[in-house]
Structure formats: structure tokens, C-alpha cells
Amino acid sequence: MNRACIQDVGGRIDGREAWRRARPALWALGAALALGAACSDDEPAAGQCVGGPGAVDGAAAVQCEAAEPIGACVTGAVEEEDHDEEHEADAGAEEHEHEEEEHATHFGREADDDECKYHVRFENTCVAVNQPVTFTLSLTRLIDGMPGAGTDPRYPEIYLADDNSHLSPSNDITATERSPGTYEIGPVVFDQSGRWVVRFHYFDTCSEIPEDSPHSHVAFYIDVP
């Protein structure tokens, strides 16, 4: 007899009988491998974002018609011409505060700033609730196209768009200038899903009283899934 056979405790079993007995185990093994493959397909690959892109699509930002000059940074007390009366100074401060409240919040990833001094663009890491996010902010001077170097934009305002009293819990934000005018800002934490506003400030320690102050700011919407 030329049939292949295998040795069993109870005697000799031919190859066909062995295959019949082994099939259930093989089918179970195949099902387990298929299930494992399906589960692995559901898991994000290394480095894959499991949150959102952050920036919100919308109408393009209106560009400045003319670039404003950028002077030296002035800190401390600054004397204002034609402000001899305290009432005039208070009125000017109130008017400035009112103007600041009306500054636009932009869609997308780039815009000219509120003072028409810089063009600003940003990128960010994956955005998710309670996960640290790093923003890469790039500034270019509108007056001459040069990088906005040395601006130290470490103090962004971050709050919910529909509740500006709800602030980001981030309290250890740093800004590292990786190349002239390009900064890595973070870690920024969003503790709730929804639409947020991130307003970047640069040269924040410089007085805003001089018209050519290098200080300025720009705000963007960020969606947190």
C-alpha cells in the first residue's frame, strides 16, 4: 500500500483521515488571523493623526492695501504728543480697546496681521482634545519682505469662539525661533471640542502707542474634534 500515513497512539491513520481531523483547527487559525488583520486595519499607523487638521476652511483673508512701517521696540512709559489732558488719554485708550475687539478672526492658515505690518502663516501638529499641539508660525515683514525675526510670540490668546471666558489651560507655552521669522510655539492644549480662536501676539512687550511699534497680532479659527 502506497498511501501516506502518520503514526497515532492507536495505530496508523492515512493522510486523508489526518487532513479531515486537522481542518477545523486550520479553519479556526485562519479566522483568527483574518480577525487580527481586520483589527490592525482599524488602528492608526505610526504618526497618523487621530484628531483634526485644526485650521478651518472659509473665506480668504482680506489683504492689506498698504504696508505700515515698523520701528524700534519701545518699552516702559511713553509720552504721547497732544495728550495733555487725562480725559483725552482715557478716551484714546477706550477707542483703541474698542478697535482691538473688532479685529477679524481669519479662516485658513495665512493672513496679514491686524496692523498691516506682517504677513503670517502657520502650520500645526495634529489637533485633539487634551493633546499637546505645536504651532509653527512664520512672519514676513510687509514693508520689505524680510523675515519677522526676534518677535518672541510666546503669549498667544487661546479661547473658545463662542465663550471667550473659556481659556486654554496651557500655562507653559514657549516660542523657539528655528530660523529667522519662523517659530515653534507650544505646547498648546485644547480641553474641549469645538471651535477655538488662537490670536498670536509678537513683540508683545513693546508699547503699542508709537504708530510704528513692531507689536501686532493676528487671530485664526481652530476646530477641535
Secondary structure, DSSP 8 states (H G I E B T S, - for coil): ----EEEETTEEEEHHHHHHHHHHHHHHHHHHHHHHHHHHHHS--TT--SSB--B---S-----SS---------S----TT--SHHHHHHHHHHHHHHHHT--EESSSEEE-TTSSEEEEEEE--B-TT--EEEEEEEEETTT--B-TT------EEEETTEEEEE------EEEEEETTEEEEEEE---SSEEEEEEEEESTTS-S-STT-S-EEEEEEEEE-
